[in-house]
């Protein structure tokens, strides 16, 4: 590539919001759920690398839009209650996502990227529609939500879809996600990847890749 990348693609939960552990921890405490029970439930469903088939992983089916939210909530509540919780399935995900707040520093970074002429896109695996969508029109040129398109990260086809909608080659796109498995999958398609661990680190890496000031 003879020019800097031209598009910034970001995940939502854990990148454009506060980190997952903080939000999930707050929800678990509010709902009387042991965080270790939540963690064990996800490990059981996802397996060590997150590739368990959706026939035994309701999360995959939910993220592709193949499983309705109320049915997933029943499955999740049953699994959590095996650990001694008494969580109600009714409105379970709505209660969970009440604890996810915007990350204002990342919101500012994406806005600055767009103001500096970069294309911007959101690429998110969805657990129903519980997004804080305020300001999306001013932040993103393209929005790809897994449950709306019937595919999910880390499937190659969802990365191919987002770059097709951006009308750019994969090598012109930088993808930011907080899960390394998704970064590796994006790299396999040809996107440049940034593993989000903190705002400061992500901002430094993006400035180096794009060659423009983005941090502030």
C-alpha positions in Angstrom: 0.0 0.0 0.0 1.5 3.4 -1.1 -0.9 5.6 0.9 -2.3 5.5 4.4 -5.5 3.7 5.1 -8.7 5.6 4.4 -11.3 4.0 6.7 -11.8 3.4 10.4 -14.0 0.5 11.4 -14.9 0.1 15.1 -16.6 -2.4 17.3 -19.3 -1.1 19.6 -19.4 -2.9 23.0 -16.1 -2.7 24.8 -14.7 -0.1 22.3 -17.3 2.7 21.9 -18.6 1.9 25.3 -16.9 1.2 28.7 -15.1 -2.1 29.0 -17.2 -5.2 29.1 -16.0 -6.5 32.5 -17.1 -3.3 34.2 -20.5 -3.2 32.6 -21.2 -6.9 33.0 -19.9 -6.7 36.6 -22.3 -3.9 37.4 -25.3 -5.7 35.9 -24.4 -9.0 37.6 -24.2 -7.2 41.0 -27.6 -5.5 40.4 -29.3 -8.7 39.3 -27.7 -10.8 42.1 -25.6 -12.9 39.8 -22.1 -14.2 40.7 -19.7 -12.8 38.1 -17.9 -16.2 38.2 -21.2 -17.9 37.2 -21.5 -15.5 34.2 -17.9 -16.2 33.2 -18.3 -20.0 33.5 -21.5 -19.8 31.4 -19.8 -18.0 28.6 -16.8 -20.3 28.7 -19.2 -23.3 28.5 -21.0 -21.8 25.5 -18.0 -20.4 23.6 -15.4 -23.1 24.3 -11.7 -22.1 24.6 -11.5 -20.2 21.3 -15.1 -19.1 20.8 -15.8 -21.3 17.9 -18.4 -23.7 19.3 -21.2 -24.2 16.8 -24.4 -22.2 17.2 -26.5 -25.4 17.6 -25.0 -25.6 21.1 -24.1 -21.9 21.5 -27.2 -19.7 21.7 -24.9 -16.6 21.6 -23.9 -17.3 18.0 -27.5 -17.9 17.0 -28.6 -14.6 18.7 -25.8 -12.6 17.1 -26.9 -13.8 13.6 -30.5 -13.0 14.3 -31.4 -16.7 14.2 -32.7 -16.8 17.8 -35.2 -14.4 19.2 -34.2 -12.3 22.2 -36.9 -13.8 24.6 -35.7 -17.3 23.8 -32.1 -16.4 24.4 -33.1 -14.7 27.7 -34.7 -17.9 28.8 -31.6 -20.0 27.9 -29.3 -17.5 29.6 -31.4 -17.3 32.8 -31.5 -21.1 33.0 -27.8 -21.4 32.6 -27.1 -18.6 35.2 -29.6 -20.1 37.6 -27.7 -23.4 37.6 -25.0 -21.5 39.5 -27.4 -20.6 42.3 -28.8 -17.3 40.9 -32.6 -16.6 40.7 -32.5 -14.3 37.8 -35.7 -13.6 35.8 -35.5 -14.0 32.0 -38.0 -11.2 31.4 -36.1 -8.2 30.2 -32.8 -9.8 31.1 -30.8 -8.2 28.2 -32.4 -4.8 28.7 -31.3 -4.8 32.3 -27.8 -5.9 31.2 -27.3 -3.2 28.6 -28.6 -0.5 31.0 -25.1 -0.7 32.5 -23.2 0.1 29.2 -22.3 3.7 28.8 -20.7 5.6 25.9 -16.9 5.9 26.0 -16.7 9.7 25.3 -13.0 9.6 24.4 -13.6 7.0 21.7 -16.7 8.9 20.4 -14.6 12.0 20.1 -11.8 10.1 18.3 -14.3 8.7 15.7 -15.8 12.1 15.1 -12.3 13.6 14.6 -11.4 10.8 12.2 -14.5 11.6 10.1 -13.9 15.3 10.2 -10.4 14.7 8.9 -11.8 13.0 5.8 -11.6 9.3 6.9 -14.5 7.0 6.2 -16.0 5.5 9.3 -17.9 2.3 10.0 -19.5 0.5 12.9 -19.2 -3.3 12.9 -20.9 -4.9 15.9 -22.2 -8.3 17.1 -25.6 -7.7 18.5 -27.5 -9.2 21.4 -30.9 -7.7 20.3 -31.3 -4.0 19.7 -30.1 -2.4 22.9 -27.7 0.2 21.3 -27.2 3.7 22.4 -27.6 5.1 18.9 -27.5 8.8 19.7 -25.1 10.6 17.3 -24.5 7.6 15.0 -25.5 9.6 11.9 -22.7 12.1 12.8 -20.2 9.4 13.5 -20.6 6.6 10.9 -20.8 6.4 7.2 -21.6 2.7 7.3 -23.3 0.6 10.1 -23.2 -3.2 10.0 -25.1 -5.0 12.9 -24.7 -8.7 13.0 -28.3 -9.6 13.7 -29.5 -7.4 10.9 -27.3 -9.0 8.3 -27.4 -12.7 9.4 -23.7 -13.1 10.0 -21.3 -12.4 12.9 -17.7 -11.7 13.8 -15.3 -13.5 13.4 -16.9 -14.8 10.1 -15.0 -13.6 7.1 -18.1 -12.6 5.2 -19.1 -9.9 7.7 -15.7 -8.2 7.2 -16.1 -8.5 3.5 -19.6 -6.9 3.7 -18.4 -3.9 5.7 -15.5 -3.1 3.3 -17.8 -3.6 0.3 -20.2 -1.1 1.8 -17.3 1.3 2.3 -16.4 0.7 -1.3 -12.7 0.3 -0.3 -10.2 -2.5 -0.5 -9.6 -4.3 2.8 -6.0 -2.9 3.1 -7.4 0.6 3.2 -9.5 -0.2 6.3 -8.4 -0.3 10.0 -10.5 -2.4 12.3 -10.6 -1.8 16.1 -12.0 -4.5 18.4 -11.5 -5.6 22.0 -11.4 -9.3 21.1 -8.2 -10.6 19.6 -10.1 -13.4 17.8 -11.9 -10.8 15.7 -8.7 -8.9 15.0 -7.1 -12.0 13.6 -10.2 -12.8 11.5 -10.2 -9.3 10.1 -6.5 -9.6 9.3 -7.2 -12.8 7.4 -9.5 -10.8 5.1 -6.8 -8.1 4.7 -7.9 -5.4 7.1 -5.4 -3.8 9.4 -6.2 -4.6 13.1 -5.9 -2.7 16.3 -6.6 -4.6 19.5 -8.4 -2.1 21.8 -7.1 -2.3 25.4 -7.2 1.4 26.3 -8.1 4.7 24.7 -4.5 6.0 24.9 -3.0 2.9 23.3 -5.6 2.8 20.5 -5.3 6.5 19.8 -1.5 6.2 19.5 -1.8 3.2 17.1 -4.4 4.9 14.9 -2.5 8.1 14.7 0.6 6.1 13.5 -1.4 4.2 10.9 -3.4 7.1 9.5 -0.8 9.8 9.9 -3.2 12.4 11.3 -3.8 13.7 14.8 -6.8 11.9 16.4 -6.2 11.7 20.1 -7.5 15.2 20.9 
